[in-house]
């Protein structure tokens, strides 16, 4: 992986090599941090890098931090401005992933959330696919259950909670699967280790509700809107039994890293004919146009980084 040149640390652009975290840092020892993953997409025709829904991402980072009694003091406008400043400094002209991290930086021993000092950092790296088999992933149902809201709130991207995902992910990959499928405490479908889950069954696009111990995904909400408004699909948020996925017409996962990843097998069972489904393929193509500024109706989701293309974007000349 490429090491960033810079970090945006507590509002200051800092050479990445000069950022240091001590071994006693509270977040490192106790998982007391929250993170964000934000995509930026390169549009070669417009020579523009678009941050995808950055205000929604920094808002969710702020909310995740609040679950840890941590206040991120800056405004959303200022935080997005700092993201742009970081990306301009990196000068990236390719698809990019921005990692945000709000964490307790105190070097102390003692489990708690009060009386600690937060820090906020962002870094940016070139980033392509998270799951290589984006056209037909194979999921394995995990023996690990998804953490529930009265254990560690799954609606926030809490650093320590992702040990749950790591346990499931390694078990799945070492067993030959592309990704793990986690169930909630009731044995119903929750999510992947970093993705929301969708199924198309009998003409309706269905995804688990937030009460099924899922992350309130930003890509998830984007797909729900695109499926309904652009593809004309009825959408429904309801609990899903594991075996319903086996009988679905199509299954896919969504996430900032995973984007829209088709699922063609689960637990060694083919989904429908075991190939990329037509509605999933349509959503993948539509989503790729949207995130690169190629769909005028969704231009507000795309925040330009480089100033030179602003006039072209305002004039509607970016076509993706």
Helices and strands as residue ranges (DSSP letters): E 6-9, E 12-15, G 16-18, H 26-30, E 33-43, E 48-52, H 54-67, H 76-90, E 96-104, E 118-126, E 137-141, G 159-161, H 162-174, E 179-183, E 189-191, E 196-201, E 204-207, G 210-212, H 218-229, E 234-237, H 242-246, E 250-255, E 259-266, E 269-270, H 278-291, G 296-301, E 302-304, G 307-309, H 310-314
